């Protein structure tokens, strides 16, 4: 930490200039990215509109000494050359490694989703096949249930037991019916 007044001021001035330079550099890079996006889409008209704006941002960065003037000229020449090649139809769209990786990840995710959908469709078909196979046995279940379990007389609310006791009775009633359906199903299979 500086302990001299002029050194302290230099630190604050440097921090301020750093922020200003970052702002100028960011504007320049954003303009270049927009131009490159138009080029990669193959949109010549948009690229023509963005060329003067992009060149202006690059020149502005050079004037403010954020980048060297030769670097600015080199970048302007590059973008003008790519636009010229796009107009002539010579350019092959350049894609950086990050964009390629993102495209591969999207393709892999889409493939995985298609596989999952196919598996789900197969499961649904198998489930429907099982249900259709069980459909003829369903009327047999009802008839077997009616034959084995006679109807109980209706009870009034006063005669009913609490709900906790009613649940075991239902379970007990279901078990013999299930056994009866197994016997009926066993007869049909044979």
C-alpha positions in Angstrom: 0.0 0.0 0.0 1.5 3.4 -1.0 2.3 5.8 1.9 3.2 8.8 -0.3 0.3 11.1 -1.4 1.3 11.1 -5.1 1.6 7.3 -5.1 -1.9 7.0 -3.6 -3.2 9.3 -6.4 -1.5 7.2 -9.0 -3.2 4.1 -7.7 -6.7 5.7 -7.9 -6.0 7.3 -11.3 -4.7 3.9 -12.7 -7.8 2.1 -11.4 -10.1 4.7 -13.1 -8.2 4.5 -16.4 -8.3 0.7 -16.2 -12.1 0.8 -16.0 -12.3 3.2 -18.9 -10.0 1.1 -21.0 -12.0 -2.0 -20.2 -15.1 -0.2 -21.4 -13.6 0.8 -24.7 -12.1 -2.7 -25.2 -15.4 -4.4 -24.4 -17.3 -2.2 -26.9 -14.8 -3.0 -29.6 -14.9 -6.7 -28.9 -18.7 -6.7 -28.8 -18.8 -5.0 -32.2 -16.4 -7.5 -33.7 -18.4 -10.4 -32.3 -21.6 -9.1 -33.8 -19.9 -8.7 -37.2 -18.5 -12.3 -37.0 -21.9 -13.6 -36.0 -23.4 -12.0 -39.2 -20.5 -13.5 -41.2 -21.1 -17.0 -39.8 -24.8 -16.8 -40.5 -24.0 -15.7 -44.1 -25.9 -12.5 -43.8 -24.1 -10.2 -46.2 -26.4 -7.2 -45.8 -26.1 -7.1 -42.0 -22.3 -7.6 -42.2 -22.1 -4.6 -44.6 -24.1 -2.5 -42.1 -21.9 -3.6 -39.2 -18.6 -3.0 -41.0 -18.4 0.8 -40.6 -19.6 0.6 -36.9 -17.0 -2.1 -36.1 -14.2 -0.2 -37.9 -15.2 2.9 -35.9 -15.0 1.0 -32.6 -11.6 -0.4 -33.5 -10.3 3.1 -34.5 -11.7 4.5 -31.3 -9.7 2.0 -29.3 -6.6 2.8 -31.2 -7.0 6.5 -30.7 -7.4 6.0 -26.9 -4.3 3.8 -26.9 -6.2 0.8 -25.7 -4.7 -1.2 -28.6 -1.8 -0.3 -30.9 -2.6 1.5 -34.1 -1.0 -1.3 -36.2 -3.2 -3.9 -34.3 -6.2 -1.8 -35.2 -5.3 -1.7 -38.8 -4.7 -5.4 -38.8 -8.1 -6.1 -37.3 -9.9 -3.8 -39.7 -8.2 -5.5 -42.6 -9.2 -8.9 -41.3 -12.9 -8.0 -41.1 -13.0 -6.3 -44.4 -11.3 -9.3 -46.0 -13.9 -11.8 -44.5 -16.7 -9.6 -45.8 -15.2 -9.5 -49.3 -14.7 -13.3 -49.3 -18.3 -13.8 -48.1 -19.6 -11.6 -51.0 -17.6 -13.6 -53.5 -18.7 -16.9 -51.9 -15.1 -18.0 -51.3 -15.3 -17.9 -47.5 -15.6 -21.0 -45.4 -17.3 -20.2 -42.2 -14.7 -20.3 -39.4 -16.0 -21.7 -36.1 -14.0 -21.5 -32.9 -13.4 -24.5 -30.7 -15.9 -23.3 -28.1 -18.7 -23.1 -30.6 -17.9 -26.6 -32.0 -17.9 -28.0 -28.5 -21.3 -26.4 -27.7 -22.7 -27.8 -31.0 -21.4 -31.3 -30.1 -23.0 -31.1 -26.7 -26.4 -30.0 -28.1 -26.3 -32.8 -30.7 -25.4 -35.3 -27.9 -28.3 -34.0 -25.7 -30.7 -34.2 -28.6 -29.6 -37.8 -29.4 -30.0 -38.8 -25.7 -33.5 -37.2 -25.6 -34.5 -39.2 -28.8 -33.2 -42.4 -27.3 -35.1 -41.7 -24.0 -38.3 -41.0 -26.0 -37.9 -44.3 -28.0 -37.4 -46.3 -24.8 -40.5 -44.6 -23.3 -42.5 -45.4 -26.4 -41.4 -49.1 -26.2 -42.4 -49.2 -22.6 -45.8 -47.7 -23.4 -46.4 -50.2 -26.2 -45.5 -53.1 -23.9 -47.8 -51.7 -21.2 -50.7 -51.4 -23.7 -50.0 -55.0 -24.9 -50.2 -56.3 -21.3 -53.4 -54.3 -20.7 -55.0 -55.7 -23.8 -54.0 -59.2 -22.8 -55.6 -58.6 -19.4 -58.7 -57.1 -20.8 -60.5 -60.5 -21.5 -59.6 -61.7 -18.0 -61.2 -58.6 -16.4 -64.8 -59.7 -16.9 -63.9 -63.1 -15.4 -62.5 -61.3 -12.4 -65.8 -59.6 -11.8 -67.8 -62.8 -12.2 -65.5 -64.7 -9.9 -65.7 -62.0 -7.4 -69.5 -62.0 -7.5 -69.6 -65.7 -7.2 -67.2 -66.0 -4.2 -68.1 -62.9 -2.2 -71.9 -62.4 -1.5 -73.1 -58.8 -0.9 -73.2 -57.7 2.7 -76.3 -55.9 3.9 -75.9 -52.1 4.0 -75.0 -50.7 7.3 -76.1 -47.4 8.8 -73.6 -44.8 9.9 -74.1 -45.8 13.5 -73.2 -49.4 12.9 -70.0 -48.6 11.0 -66.7 -49.0 12.7 -64.1 -46.2 12.8 -62.1 -45.7 9.6 -59.0 -47.3 11.1 -60.8 -50.6 11.6 -62.5 -50.4 8.2 -59.2 -50.5 6.3 -58.2 -54.0 7.4 -61.6 -55.4 6.5 -61.2 -54.0 2.9 -57.7 -55.6 2.6 -59.1 -58.9 3.9 -61.9 -58.7 1.3 -59.5 -58.1 -1.5 -57.2 -61.0 -0.8 -59.7 -63.8 -1.4 -60.8 -62.1 -4.6 -57.2 -61.9 -5.8 -56.8 -65.6 -5.0 -60.0 -66.4 -6.9 -58.8 -64.4 -10.0 -55.5 -66.3 -9.9 -57.5 -69.6 -10.0 -59.6 -68.3 -12.9 -56.5 -67.1 -14.7 -54.8 -70.4 -14.1 -57.8 -72.2 -15.7 -57.7 -70.0 -18.7 -54.0 -70.5 -19.3 -54.3 -74.3 -19.2 
